[in-house]
Amino acid sequence: MENKNSELFISLIYSFQMQTMMALGKLKNPITEKVETDLQTAQTTIDMLEMIQEKTKNNLSEEESKFLETIIANLKLNYVDEVNKTKNN
């Protein structure tokens, strides 16, 4: 059961990552086939991932914890990149 839950957890975090990358305009929306940017949605999803990180603290395997930490850091860097692009235009 632990392995299944771990796989589901990784899949959940990965789905949030993909949603955020779409909101950042880094990936094409598969439904609309368009690249769309919605920084508010991206920020909300990053906030939700940080909430998950806080609520699951000391309850994740080392692999799960590092995966979540890496995803959040990557998304934050991409978010800052997009905010800076917006400011420079």
C-alpha positions in Angstrom: 0.0 0.0 0.0 2.9 2.4 0.8 4.3 2.1 -2.7 0.9 2.8 -4.3 0.3 5.8 -2.1 3.8 7.1 -2.9 3.1 6.7 -6.7 -0.2 8.5 -6.2 1.4 11.3 -4.3 4.1 11.8 -7.0 1.4 11.8 -9.6 -0.6 14.4 -7.7 2.4 16.7 -7.4 3.3 16.2 -11.0 -0.3 17.1 -12.1 0.0 20.4 -10.1 3.4 21.0 -11.7 1.9 20.6 -15.2 -1.1 22.9 -14.4 1.3 25.5 -13.1 3.6 25.3 -16.1 0.6 25.8 -18.3 -0.5 28.8 -16.3 3.0 30.2 -16.6 2.7 29.9 -20.4 5.5 27.3 -20.5 3.4 24.5 -21.8 0.5 24.5 -24.4 -2.9 23.8 -22.9 -3.9 20.4 -24.4 -7.6 21.4 -24.5 -7.3 24.8 -26.2 -4.0 24.0 -28.0 -2.9 27.5 -27.0 -0.1 28.9 -24.8 -1.9 31.0 -22.1 -0.4 32.9 -19.2 -2.3 33.3 -15.9 0.1 34.4 -13.2 -2.6 34.5 -10.5 -3.5 30.8 -11.1 0.2 29.9 -11.1 0.8 31.6 -7.8 -2.3 29.9 -6.2 -1.1 26.5 -7.4 2.4 27.2 -6.0 0.8 28.3 -2.7 -1.2 25.0 -2.6 2.0 23.0 -3.2 3.7 24.8 -0.3 0.6 24.1 1.9 0.9 20.4 1.0 4.6 20.5 1.8 3.8 22.1 5.2 0.9 19.7 6.0 2.9 16.6 5.1 6.1 17.6 6.9 7.8 14.6 8.6 5.2 12.3 6.9 6.9 11.8 3.5 9.7 9.5 2.4 13.0 11.3 1.6 12.3 10.7 -2.1 8.8 12.3 -1.9 10.1 15.2 0.2 12.9 15.9 -2.2 10.6 15.6 -5.2 8.1 18.1 -3.8 10.9 20.5 -2.7 12.5 20.4 -6.2 9.1 20.9 -7.9 8.3 23.9 -5.8 11.7 25.5 -6.3 11.5 25.0 -10.1 8.0 26.5 -10.3 9.1 29.5 -8.2 12.0 30.2 -10.5 9.7 29.9 -13.6 7.2 32.2 -11.9 9.8 34.9 -11.2 11.0 34.5 -14.8 7.5 35.2 -16.1 6.8 38.1 -13.7 10.1 39.7 -14.8 9.1 39.3 -18.5 5.8 41.0 -17.7 7.6 43.9 -16.0 10.0 44.3 -18.9 7.2 44.6 -21.5 
